[in-house]
Amino acid sequence: MLLGNWKITEDSITWNDERLQQYVIPAGHLNITMVDFASNVTFYESILLATNEDWLTQNDLYDLNYAFVYAIAKFGLDFNYDIFDATLAQQYEQFEREDEEDL
């Protein structure tokens, strides 16, 4: 299954583009979370780690968000909508900061 440039394989989400960069999120790492102790908010780590990659565009990351949800369901992993919403809010906040820096 392809969502944008992300391929959902039998055991991962993999970057699938002609650019030289490689990015793989193993199925077992998809629902690993991290806590921001300053705000006591929990996030999905794999999405925020990808968001920190300079070579991925915002469109690439939007596609990853869809691939993430699809893969979570495909692999039968635990999923928490509140954590996902917080993760996307953090991701969009980072997009805004980057856009402001570009001005």
DSSP file (Angstrom, degrees, kcal/mol; ACC not computed):
  #  RESIDUE AA STRUCTURE BP1 BP2  ACC     N-H-->O    O-->H-N    N-H-->O    O-->H-N    TCO  KAPPA ALPHA  PHI   PSI    X-CA   Y-CA   Z-CA
    1    1 A M              0   0    0      0, 0.0     7,-3.0     0, 0.0     2,-0.5   0.000 360.0 360.0 360.0 131.3    0.0    0.0    0.0
    2    2 A L  E     +A    7   0A   0      5,-0.2     2,-0.4     3,-0.0     5,-0.2  -0.933 360.0 179.9-112.1 132.8    1.3    3.4   -1.0
    3    3 A L  E >  S-A    6   0A   0      3,-2.9     3,-2.0    -2,-0.5     2,-0.3  -0.934  72.6 -50.5-127.6 106.7    0.3    6.7    0.7
    4    4 A G  T 3  S-     0   0    0     -2,-0.4    56,-0.1     1,-0.3    55,-0.0  -0.515 122.4 -23.9  61.7-127.6    2.2    9.5   -1.0
    5    5 A N  T 3  S+     0   0    0     -2,-0.3    11,-3.7    55,-0.1     2,-0.5   0.156 118.7 101.6 -98.2  17.8    5.8    8.4   -0.9
    6    6 A W  E <   -AB   3  15A   0     -3,-2.0    -3,-2.9     9,-0.2     2,-0.5  -0.896  55.8-159.2-107.3 129.0    5.3    6.1    2.1
    7    7 A K  E     -AB   2  14A   0      7,-3.0     7,-2.6    -2,-0.5     2,-0.8  -0.918   8.2-148.6-108.7 126.0    5.0    2.4    1.5
    8    8 A I  E     - B   0  13A   0     -7,-3.0     5,-0.2    -2,-0.5     2,-0.1  -0.844  27.2-179.0 -92.9 113.3    3.3    0.2    4.1
    9    9 A T        -     0   0    0      3,-2.6     3,-0.1    -2,-0.8    -1,-0.0  -0.193  46.8 -83.1 -98.0-168.2    5.0   -3.2    4.0
   10   10 A E  S    S+     0   0    0      1,-0.2     3,-0.1    -2,-0.1    -2,-0.0   0.665 126.2  15.2 -72.0 -15.6    4.4   -6.3    5.9
   11   11 A D  S    S+     0   0    0      1,-0.2    16,-2.7    16,-0.0    17,-0.3   0.262 124.6  11.8-144.8  15.8    6.6   -5.1    8.8
   12   12 A S  E     - C   0  26A   0     14,-0.3    -3,-2.6    15,-0.1     2,-0.5  -0.992  64.6-102.2-170.8 173.0    7.2   -1.3    8.4
   13   13 A I  E     -BC   8  25A   0     12,-2.1    12,-3.0    -2,-0.3     2,-0.4  -0.990  45.7-171.0-109.1 128.5    6.5    2.1    6.9
   14   14 A T  E     -BC   7  24A   0     -7,-2.6    -7,-3.0    -2,-0.5     2,-0.3  -0.965  28.4-115.7-128.3 136.9    9.2    2.9    4.4
   15   15 A W  E     -B    6   0A   0      8,-3.0     2,-0.4    -2,-0.4     8,-0.2  -0.544  32.0-169.7 -65.6 129.8   10.1    6.0    2.5
   16   16 A N        +     0   0    0    -11,-3.7     2,-0.3    -2,-0.3    -1,-0.1  -0.678  35.6 112.7-130.1  75.9    9.6    5.1   -1.2
   17   17 A D  S    S-     0   0    0     -2,-0.4    -2,-0.0     4,-0.3   -12,-0.0  -0.923  72.6-112.3-142.3 164.0   11.0    7.9   -3.3
   18   18 A E  S    S+     0   0    0     -2,-0.3    -1,-0.0     2,-0.0    -2,-0.0   0.646  83.9 106.1 -75.6 -14.5   13.9    8.3   -5.8
   19   19 A R  S    S-     0   0    0      1,-0.1    -2,-0.3     2,-0.0     0, 0.0  -0.295  83.1-117.0 -61.7 154.9   15.7   10.7   -3.5
   20   20 A L  S    S+     0   0    0      2,-0.1    -1,-0.1     0, 0.0    -2,-0.0   0.701  81.7 103.9 -70.9 -20.7   18.7    9.1   -1.8
   21   21 A Q        -     0   0    0     34,-0.1     2,-0.4     1,-0.0    -4,-0.3  -0.269  55.6-156.2 -66.0 148.1   17.4    9.4    1.8
   22   22 A Q        +     0   0    0     -6,-0.1     2,-0.3     2,-0.0    -6,-0.1  -0.962  14.1 175.1-122.7 143.6   16.0    6.4    3.5
   23   23 A Y        +     0   0    0     -2,-0.4    -8,-3.0    -8,-0.2     2,-0.4  -0.928   2.1 175.4-150.1 123.9   13.6    6.3    6.3
   24   24 A V  E     -C   14   0A   0     -2,-0.3   -10,-0.2   -10,-0.2    -2,-0.0  -0.995  14.5-167.0-132.4 132.6   12.0    3.2    7.9
   25   25 A I  E     -C   13   0A   0    -12,-3.0   -12,-2.1    -2,-0.4     5,-0.1  -0.945  24.9-138.1-115.9 107.4    9.7    2.9   10.9
   26   26 A P  E >>  -C   12   0A   0      0, 0.0     3,-2.2     0, 0.0     4,-0.7  -0.315  20.1-117.0 -62.7 147.2    9.5   -0.7   11.9
   27   27 A A  G >4 S+     0   0    0    -16,-2.7     3,-1.2     1,-0.3     4,-0.5   0.876 114.3  58.4 -52.7 -41.6    6.0   -1.9   12.9
   28   28 A G  G 34 S+     0   0    0    -17,-0.3    -1,-0.3     1,-0.2   -16,-0.1   0.601 106.3  49.2 -67.9 -10.5    7.1   -2.6   16.4
   29   29 A H  G X4 S+     0   0    0     -3,-2.2     3,-1.5     1,-0.1    17,-0.4   0.524  84.7  91.2-102.7  -8.9    8.1    1.1   16.9
   30   30 A L  T << S+     0   0    0     -3,-1.2    16,-0.4    -4,-0.7    17,-0.2   0.896  91.8  37.7 -58.3 -45.1    5.0    2.8   15.5
   31   31 A N  T 3  S+     0   0    0     -4,-0.5     2,-0.3    13,-0.1    -1,-0.3   0.166  82.0 127.3-100.5  22.3    3.1    3.1   18.8
   32   32 A I    <   -     0   0    0     -3,-1.5    13,-1.9    12,-0.0    14,-0.5  -0.595  46.1-155.4 -71.1 135.8    6.1    3.9   21.0
   33   33 A T  E     -D   44   0B   0     -2,-0.3     2,-0.3    11,-0.2    11,-0.2  -0.727  13.0-158.6-114.2 163.5    5.4    7.1   22.9
   34   34 A M  E     -D   43   0B   0      9,-2.3     9,-2.9    -2,-0.3     2,-0.5  -0.969  13.6-136.0-136.0 152.2    7.4    9.8   24.5
   35   35 A V  E     -D   42   0B   0     -2,-0.3     2,-1.0     7,-0.2     7,-0.2  -0.933   5.7-144.1-114.7 130.7    6.5   12.3   27.2
   36   36 A D  E >>> -D   41   0B   0      5,-3.0     4,-2.3    -2,-0.5     5,-1.2  -0.826  17.6-163.8 -85.6 104.3    7.3   16.0   27.3
   37   37 A F  T 345S+     0   0    0     -2,-1.0    -1,-0.2     1,-0.2     5,-0.0   0.759  82.2  62.3 -67.6 -24.7    7.9   16.3   31.0
   38   38 A A  T 345S+     0   0    0      1,-0.2    -1,-0.2    -3,-0.1    -2,-0.0   0.900 123.1  19.5 -66.2 -39.3    7.6   20.1   30.9
   39   39 A S  T <45S-     0   0    0     -3,-0.6    -2,-0.2     2,-0.2    -1,-0.2   0.510  98.9-129.1-106.8  -7.5    4.0   19.9   29.7
   40   40 A N  T  <5 +     0   0    0     -4,-2.3     2,-0.4     1,-0.2    -3,-0.2   0.868  59.7 143.4  58.3  39.3    3.3   16.4   30.8
   41   41 A V  E   < -D   36   0B   0     -5,-1.2    -5,-3.0    45,-0.0     2,-0.4  -0.898  43.9-139.5-111.5 139.5    2.0   15.6   27.3
   42   42 A T  E     -D   35   0B   0     -2,-0.4     2,-0.3    -7,-0.2    -7,-0.2  -0.809  22.7-177.8-100.8 138.4    2.5   12.2   25.6
   43   43 A F  E     -D   34   0B   0     -9,-2.9    -9,-2.3    -2,-0.4     2,-0.7  -0.887  36.9-103.2-129.1 158.5    3.3   12.0   21.8
   44   44 A Y  E  >  -D   33   0B   0     39,-0.4     4,-1.5    -2,-0.3     3,-0.5  -0.783  34.0-151.6 -80.1 116.3    3.9    9.3   19.3
   45   45 A E  H  > S+     0   0    0    -13,-1.9     4,-2.7    -2,-0.7     5,-0.2   0.868  86.0  59.0 -60.5 -43.3    7.7    9.3   18.9
   46   46 A S  H  > S+     0   0    0    -14,-0.5     4,-1.7   -17,-0.4    -1,-0.2   0.847 105.8  49.1 -62.5 -34.6    7.9    8.1   15.3
   47   47 A I  H  > S+     0   0    0     -3,-0.5     4,-2.0   -17,-0.2    -1,-0.2   0.922 113.5  45.3 -70.0 -43.3    5.9   11.0   14.0
   48   48 A L  H  X S+     0   0    0     -4,-1.5     4,-1.2     2,-0.2    -2,-0.2   0.860 110.5  53.8 -71.0 -33.8    7.9   13.6   15.8
   49   49 A L  H  < S+     0   0    0     -4,-2.7     3,-0.4     1,-0.2     4,-0.3   0.918 110.8  46.7 -63.8 -41.7   11.2   12.0   14.9
   50   50 A A  H >< S+     0   0    0     -4,-1.7     3,-1.8    -5,-0.2     6,-0.2   0.886 106.0  59.4 -65.7 -37.6   10.2   12.2   11.2
   51   51 A T  H 3< S+     0   0    0     -4,-2.0    -1,-0.2     1,-0.3    -2,-0.2   0.801  99.7  58.4 -61.1 -28.6    9.0   15.8   11.7
   52   52 A N  T 3< S+     0   0    0     -4,-1.2     2,-0.6    -3,-0.4    -1,-0.3   0.562  79.8 104.5 -78.3  -8.4   12.6   16.6   12.7
   53   53 A E    X   -     0   0    0     -3,-1.8     3,-1.0    -4,-0.3    -3,-0.0  -0.653  61.9-154.8 -77.3 117.6   14.0   15.4    9.4
   54   54 A D  T 3  S+     0   0    0     -2,-0.6    -1,-0.2     1,-0.2    -4,-0.0   0.782  88.2  58.7 -63.6 -29.0   14.9   18.5    7.4
   55   55 A W  T 3  S+     0   0    0      2,-0.1     2,-0.4    -3,-0.0    -1,-0.2   0.634  86.3  88.4 -82.1 -13.6   14.6   16.7    4.0
   56   56 A L  S <  S-     0   0    0     -3,-1.0     2,-0.1    -6,-0.2     0, 0.0  -0.732  73.2-140.1 -85.7 130.6   10.9   15.7    4.5
   57   57 A T     >  -     0   0    0     -2,-0.4     4,-2.1     1,-0.1     5,-0.2  -0.335  25.6-105.6 -81.6 168.1    8.4   18.3    3.3
   58   58 A Q  H  > S+     0   0    0      1,-0.2     4,-2.4     2,-0.2     5,-0.2   0.901 124.1  52.9 -60.0 -39.8    5.2   19.2    5.1
   59   59 A N  H  > S+     0   0    0      1,-0.2     4,-2.3     2,-0.2    -1,-0.2   0.899 106.7  52.5 -62.8 -40.0    3.3   17.2    2.5
   60   60 A D  H  > S+     0   0    0      1,-0.2     4,-2.0     2,-0.2    -1,-0.2   0.905 111.2  47.4 -59.5 -41.0    5.5   14.2    3.1
   61   61 A L  H  X S+     0   0    0     -4,-2.1     4,-2.0     2,-0.2    -2,-0.2   0.855 108.1  53.8 -72.8 -35.5    4.7   14.4    6.8
   62   62 A Y  H  X S+     0   0    0     -4,-2.4     4,-1.5     2,-0.2    -1,-0.2   0.932 110.4  48.4 -60.6 -44.0    1.0   14.8    6.2
   63   63 A D  H  X S+     0   0    0     -4,-2.3     4,-2.6     1,-0.2    -2,-0.2   0.886 107.9  55.0 -63.0 -38.5    1.1   11.6    4.1
   64   64 A L  H  X S+     0   0    0     -4,-2.0     4,-3.1     1,-0.2    -1,-0.2   0.890 102.1  57.5 -61.6 -38.5    3.1    9.9    6.9
   65   65 A N  H  X S+     0   0    0     -4,-2.0     4,-1.8     2,-0.2    -1,-0.2   0.915 110.0  43.7 -58.8 -43.1    0.3   10.8    9.3
   66   66 A Y  H  X S+     0   0    0     -4,-1.5     4,-2.4     2,-0.2    -2,-0.2   0.919 114.1  49.8 -66.7 -43.7   -2.2    8.9    7.1
   67   67 A A  H  X S+     0   0    0     -4,-2.6     4,-3.0     1,-0.2     5,-0.2   0.885 107.8  55.9 -61.7 -38.0    0.2    6.0    6.6
   68   68 A F  H  X S+     0   0    0     -4,-3.1     4,-2.6     2,-0.2    -1,-0.2   0.942 109.5  44.1 -59.0 -50.6    0.8    5.9   10.4
   69   69 A V  H  X S+     0   0    0     -4,-1.8     4,-1.9     2,-0.2    -2,-0.2   0.913 115.3  49.0 -63.8 -42.8   -2.9    5.4   11.2
   70   70 A Y  H  X S+     0   0    0     -4,-2.4     4,-2.7     1,-0.2    -2,-0.2   0.936 113.3  46.7 -61.3 -46.3   -3.3    2.9    8.4
   71   71 A A  H  X S+     0   0    0     -4,-3.0     4,-2.9     2,-0.2     6,-0.2   0.884 107.2  56.5 -66.9 -39.1   -0.3    0.9    9.5
   72   72 A I  H  X>S+     0   0    0     -4,-2.6     5,-2.4    -5,-0.2     4,-0.5   0.933 113.2  42.0 -55.8 -46.0   -1.4    1.0   13.2
   73   73 A A  H ><5S+     0   0    0     -4,-1.9     3,-0.8     3,-0.2    -2,-0.2   0.923 113.7  51.9 -67.8 -44.1   -4.7   -0.6   12.1
   74   74 A K  H 3<5S+     0   0    0     -4,-2.7    -2,-0.2     1,-0.3    -1,-0.2   0.901 114.6  42.1 -59.2 -42.3   -3.0   -3.1    9.7
   75   75 A F  H 3<5S-     0   0    0     -4,-2.9    -1,-0.3    -5,-0.2    -2,-0.2   0.485 109.2-123.2 -86.7  -2.4   -0.5   -4.3   12.4
   76   76 A G  T <<5 +     0   0    0     -3,-0.8    -3,-0.2    -4,-0.5     2,-0.2   0.843  54.1 160.2  66.8  34.4   -3.2   -4.4   15.1
   77   77 A L      < -     0   0    0     -5,-2.4    -1,-0.2    -6,-0.2     2,-0.1  -0.522  48.3 -93.3 -89.0 155.8   -1.3   -2.1   17.4
   78   78 A D        -     0   0    0     -2,-0.2     2,-0.4     2,-0.0    -1,-0.1  -0.416  45.5-169.4 -63.8 140.6   -2.8   -0.1   20.3
   79   79 A F        -     0   0    0     -2,-0.1     2,-0.5    -3,-0.1   -48,-0.0  -1.000  13.7-162.4-139.2 136.0   -3.8    3.4   19.2
   80   80 A N     >  -     0   0    0     -2,-0.4     4,-2.3     1,-0.1     5,-0.2  -0.966   7.8-158.9-123.0 115.7   -4.8    6.3   21.3
   81   81 A Y  H  > S+     0   0    0     -2,-0.5     4,-2.9     1,-0.2     5,-0.2   0.856  93.8  55.1 -61.6 -36.6   -6.6    9.2   19.6
   82   82 A D  H  > S+     0   0    0      2,-0.2     4,-2.3     1,-0.2    -1,-0.2   0.914 109.8  46.0 -64.2 -41.6   -5.7   11.7   22.4
   83   83 A I  H  > S+     0   0    0      2,-0.2     4,-2.3     1,-0.2   -39,-0.4   0.908 113.4  50.1 -66.0 -40.8   -2.0   10.9   21.9
   84   84 A F  H  X S+     0   0    0     -4,-2.3     4,-2.6     2,-0.2    -2,-0.2   0.929 110.6  49.0 -63.6 -45.1   -2.4   11.2   18.2
   85   85 A D  H  X S+     0   0    0     -4,-2.9     4,-2.3     1,-0.2    -1,-0.2   0.918 112.2  48.3 -60.4 -43.8   -4.1   14.5   18.4
   86   86 A A  H  X S+     0   0    0     -4,-2.3     4,-2.2     2,-0.2    -1,-0.2   0.886 111.0  52.0 -63.3 -38.4   -1.5   15.9   20.8
   87   87 A T  H  X S+     0   0    0     -4,-2.3     4,-2.4     2,-0.2    -2,-0.2   0.923 110.6  46.5 -64.4 -45.0    1.2   14.6   18.4
   88   88 A L  H  X S+     0   0    0     -4,-2.6     4,-2.8     2,-0.2     5,-0.2   0.882 110.3  53.4 -66.2 -37.3   -0.3   16.3   15.4
   89   89 A A  H  X S+     0   0    0     -4,-2.3     4,-2.0    -5,-0.2    -1,-0.2   0.920 111.2  46.6 -61.8 -42.7   -0.8   19.6   17.4
   90   90 A Q  H  X S+     0   0    0     -4,-2.2     4,-2.0     2,-0.2    -2,-0.2   0.899 112.0  51.1 -64.8 -41.3    3.0   19.4   18.3
   91   91 A Q  H  X S+     0   0    0     -4,-2.4     4,-2.1     2,-0.2    -2,-0.2   0.933 111.3  46.7 -62.3 -46.8    3.9   18.7   14.6
   92   92 A Y  H  X S+     0   0    0     -4,-2.8     4,-2.3     1,-0.2    -1,-0.2   0.859 109.0  55.5 -65.5 -35.2    1.8   21.6   13.3
   93   93 A E  H  X S+     0   0    0     -4,-2.0     4,-2.1    -5,-0.2    -1,-0.2   0.900 107.7  49.4 -61.9 -40.5    3.3   23.9   16.0
   94   94 A Q  H  X S+     0   0    0     -4,-2.0     4,-2.4     2,-0.2    -2,-0.2   0.895 107.9  53.8 -66.1 -39.5    6.7   22.9   14.7
   95   95 A F  H  X S+     0   0    0     -4,-2.1     4,-2.5     1,-0.2    -2,-0.2   0.924 108.7  49.7 -58.5 -44.2    5.6   23.7   11.1
   96   96 A E  H  X S+     0   0    0     -4,-2.3     4,-2.3     2,-0.2    -2,-0.2   0.905 109.9  50.1 -62.7 -42.4    4.5   27.2   12.2
   97   97 A R  H  X S+     0   0    0     -4,-2.1     4,-2.0     1,-0.2    -1,-0.2   0.917 111.7  48.3 -62.0 -42.5    7.9   27.8   14.0
   98   98 A E  H  X S+     0   0    0     -4,-2.4     4,-1.4     1,-0.2    -2,-0.2   0.902 110.4  51.2 -64.9 -40.7    9.8   26.7   10.8
   99   99 A D  H  X S+     0   0    0     -4,-2.5     4,-0.5     1,-0.2    -1,-0.2   0.898 110.1  49.9 -63.4 -40.0    7.6   29.0    8.6
  100  100 A E  H >< S+     0   0    0     -4,-2.3     3,-0.9     1,-0.2    -1,-0.2   0.869 108.0  53.4 -65.6 -37.0    8.3   31.9   11.0
  101  101 A E  H 3< S+     0   0    0     -4,-2.0    -1,-0.2     1,-0.2    -2,-0.2   0.807 103.2  58.3 -66.7 -29.2   12.0   31.3   10.8
  102  102 A D  H 3<        0   0    0     -4,-1.4    -1,-0.2     1,-0.2    -2,-0.2   0.635 360.0 360.0 -76.2 -13.7   11.9   31.3    7.0
  103  103 A L    <<        0   0    0     -3,-0.9    -1,-0.2    -4,-0.5    -2,-0.1   0.488 360.0 360.0 -76.0 360.0   10.5   34.9    7.0
